C-alpha cells in the first residue's frame, strides 16, 4: 500500500502557514487543494507542488483517501 491520497479543503492561513509546511516536512504532498477562492488554491498548489485544485469539494474529492478540513466555524456567510 502506498501513501494515502490526501486532500485539503480550505486554503486559508492555517493551511498555508501550518498544514502545507508540516506535510512537506513529513514528505507528503497533498493530491488536491479545494477552496472557494480558486486562485488562492492554485497559488498554494504551485508553491507546494500540489497537482490538483478545485473550488467545490463535491466535484473533486472522489479520489481522496483522507481529507484535512480547514474551514472557518463561523456561521456568518462570506
C-alpha positions as CSV (number, residue, x, y, z in Angstrom):
1,X,0.0,0.0,0.0
2,X,1.4,3.4,-1.0
3,X,0.9,6.8,0.6
4,X,-2.7,7.9,1.1
5,X,-4.1,10.4,-1.3
6,X,-4.7,13.5,0.9
7,X,-6.9,16.4,0.1
8,X,-7.1,19.7,1.9
9,X,-10.4,21.5,2.0
10,X,-9.9,25.2,2.8
11,X,-6.8,27.1,1.8
12,X,-6.8,29.9,4.4
13,X,-3.9,31.0,6.6
14,X,-3.8,27.8,8.7
15,X,-3.4,25.7,5.6
16,X,-0.7,28.0,4.2
17,X,1.3,28.5,7.4
18,X,0.8,25.2,9.2
19,X,-0.8,22.2,7.3
20,X,1.2,22.5,4.0
21,X,4.6,23.2,5.6
22,X,4.0,20.3,8.1
23,X,3.1,17.9,5.4
24,X,6.1,19.0,3.3
25,X,8.3,18.3,6.4
26,X,6.8,14.8,6.5
27,X,7.5,14.2,2.8
28,X,3.8,14.2,2.0
29,X,2.4,16.2,-0.9
30,X,-1.4,16.6,-0.9
31,X,-3.1,15.4,-4.1
32,X,-5.7,18.1,-4.0
33,X,-6.4,21.6,-2.6
34,X,-10.0,22.9,-2.5
35,X,-11.1,26.4,-1.8
36,X,-14.0,28.7,-2.9
37,X,-11.2,31.1,-3.9
38,X,-9.8,29.0,-6.7
39,X,-7.0,31.5,-7.4
40,X,-5.7,31.1,-3.9
41,X,-5.9,27.3,-4.1
42,X,-3.9,27.5,-7.4
43,X,-1.3,29.8,-5.9
44,X,-0.7,27.4,-3.0
45,X,-0.8,24.4,-5.3
46,X,2.0,26.0,-7.4
47,X,4.0,26.9,-4.3
48,X,3.7,23.4,-2.7
49,X,3.6,21.2,-5.8
50,X,0.0,20.1,-5.4
51,X,-1.2,18.6,-8.7
52,X,-5.0,19.3,-8.5
53,X,-7.2,22.2,-7.3
54,X,-10.9,22.8,-7.2
55,X,-13.5,25.2,-5.8
56,X,-16.1,22.7,-4.8
57,X,-15.1,19.6,-2.9
58,X,-18.1,17.6,-4.2
59,X,-16.6,17.7,-7.7
60,X,-13.1,16.6,-6.9
61,X,-12.9,14.7,-3.6
62,X,-13.8,11.3,-5.1
63,X,-10.2,10.3,-5.4
64,X,-9.1,11.2,-1.9
65,X,-8.4,8.6,0.8
66,X,-8.4,11.3,3.6
67,X,-9.0,15.0,3.9
68,X,-7.9,17.8,6.2
69,X,-10.9,20.1,6.6
70,X,-9.6,23.6,7.4
71,X,-12.8,25.7,7.2
72,X,-13.9,28.6,9.4
73,X,-16.5,27.6,12.0
74,X,-18.3,30.9,11.8
75,X,-22.0,30.7,10.8
76,X,-21.8,34.1,9.2
77,X,-21.8,33.7,5.4
78,X,-19.0,35.4,3.4
